[in-house]
Amino acid sequence: MKKLKRGISLLLVIYLIFFQGLNLIWAQTEEKQEPIRNMAQDYYLVPGTNNQLLIKVNVWGEVLKPGIVEVPDNTDLLTLISMAGGPTENARLNKVKIVRNFSQNKTIKINLKDYVQNGKTSELPAVKPGDTVIIPRNSFHSVSKYITFLYNLAVIASVVKIFTD
């Protein structure tokens, strides 16, 4: 009986090592393969708008309406942010990034505040299909949250002190 239990245990261990190991190897090889993008699907025509060519761009961070935004082809960064509702009061406009990953896998860093202040909006880059635009939060927002937390902690400590005396 002990030999049977050992044999079953050994088979179970071999099964787990062999088949689960194969699953892990297959999963790793599948992750390494680059997805094939059909560039024709990144552009589409909108009926009723004189066949305007639209693209989808991701907008993350400090805008009023983050998410996927459909914009006309060759839209500049400032227009895209405006179509996403504009920047919030916590937006750090001097550190905006465009992550372009459809063919080049590169990140473009832009000082949007400088472009707007100097009136050189014609030099702004155009967004491409599948771009992700990231508008980070300024550091003041983090500091103000920390100060608010400390203030609330002090209020709680004061209330506890009043009731324990």
HELIX and SHEET records of a PDB file:
HELIX    1   1 LYS A    2  LYS A   32  1                                  31    
HELIX    2   2 MET A   39  ASP A   42  5                                   4    
HELIX    3   3 LEU A   77  MET A   83  1                                   7    
HELIX    4   4 LEU A   93  LYS A   95  5                                   3    
HELIX    5   5 LEU A  112  ASN A  118  1                                   7    
HELIX    6   6 THR A  121  GLU A  123  5                                   3    
HELIX    7   7 SER A  139  THR A  164  1                                  26    
SHEET    1   A 3 TYR A  43  VAL A  46  0                                        
SHEET    2   A 3 GLN A  52  GLY A  61 -1                                        
SHEET    3   A 3 GLY A  67  PRO A  72 -1                                        
SHEET    1   B 5 TYR A  43  VAL A  46  0                                        
SHEET    2   B 5 GLN A  52  GLY A  61 -1                                        
SHEET    3   B 5 THR A 132  ILE A 135  1                                        
SHEET    4   B 5 VAL A  96  ARG A 100 -1                                        
SHEET    5   B 5 LYS A 106  ILE A 110 -1                                        
END                                                                             
